[in-house]
Amino acid sequence: MKSNVLSLRRAYEELSTQLSSPDALNDQNEYRKLTREHSRIRKQLEVGERWLDLQQQVEDNRELLKSEDDADLLEMVREELASLEPALEKAAGELETALLPHDPNDDRDAILEVRAGTGGDEAALFAEEVSRMYIRYAEKQGWKTEMIDGTEGTSGGFKEIIYAVRGDGAFGILRWESGVHRVQRVPTTESQGRIHTSAVTVAVLPEAEEVDVEIRAEDLRIDVYRAQGPGGQSVNTTDSAVRITHEPTGIVVQCQDEKSQHKNKAKAMGVLRSRIMEAAIREHEAEIAAERKSQVGTGDRSAKIRTYNFPQSRVTDHRIGLTVHSLDAIMAGDLDEVVAAIQANRREEALAATRQD
């Protein structure tokens, strides 16, 4: 692993030189990529330098055991080794994890889409609560959120709501939230007190930049219309809402959150780029999965990933077998325990795959 740390040093120095170059700011997209890579390697290098320092201390102390005769000094060395060796082992594991193959998309901002599934009005209400949960989580992470589009339910909530989530590594953290989220509770409209089961789907996409996806103007059909509020009443006196259809893929996106048609078009194009890029990623992942006979990482949204049981204040993530009894805190955006457990599970899977290869 020492050679890996030395390679990280060289890569970090090279990127630092590139970023300090006057030419670096000429291409903003390239500069952003360099900055992300520089930050990622810096974090890896910090782990590597810690391991290297501990390894050197252990080696020095082991040499002292061979060369020293002083009994008091030898006892001190043995005591120091007793604490250094476990620390070195832990640092080695952390470095092995840090050196895992990195998906560049993990560093990107994210597009978060929440849609009501089975359950009618109750699903729409839960879709709004789930989207609010992620917004609060984003705030706790210091990320910024921006609403792109939303279709309100007939009795409140949202049939669909889409946000951009911008912050360091937002996609890499949120990507595992994609899937079916099931809720079990007594709806406010239930007179018999019976527990109902409803569901929403969550999709998390890496936010694409203009250079990532080539979209030809002739492949787009752009429709403008008057933005509508709940119940169908007009909220705008001009045709500011925008619907864009990408004819080669059939992907349709729309945005009516802004009063400006130009701003709505820009937001819709951002979502379109992300969906086209996601489709390409999913196709590539499906090919890998077919070759390795593994569905890990394909982002299959048909699977139920989590259940929120309100009567028992219980949240269960079915993928990793985690159950926590702090539903109110989780709905308030305290997702750290769940997110950390999922990330740890993914790292273990990745490490196991690497060792097999």
Secondary structure as UniProt FT lines:
FT   HELIX           2..20
FT   HELIX           22..26
FT   HELIX           28..67
FT   HELIX           71..98
FT   HELIX           104..107
FT   STRAND          110..116
FT   TURN            118..119
FT   HELIX           120..141
FT   STRAND          144..152
FT   TURN            154..155
FT   STRAND          158..166
FT   TURN            168..169
FT   HELIX           170..174
FT   HELIX           175..177
FT   STRAND          179..185
FT   TURN            188..189
FT   STRAND          196..206
FT   TURN            210..212
FT   HELIX           217..219
FT   STRAND          220..225
FT   HELIX           230..232
FT   STRAND          241..246
FT   TURN            247..250
FT   STRAND          251..255
FT   HELIX           261..292
FT   TURN            296..297
FT   TURN            301..302
FT   STRAND          304..309
FT   TURN            310..313
FT   STRAND          314..317
FT   TURN            318..321
FT   STRAND          322..324
FT   HELIX           327..331
FT   TURN            332..333
FT   HELIX           336..356
//
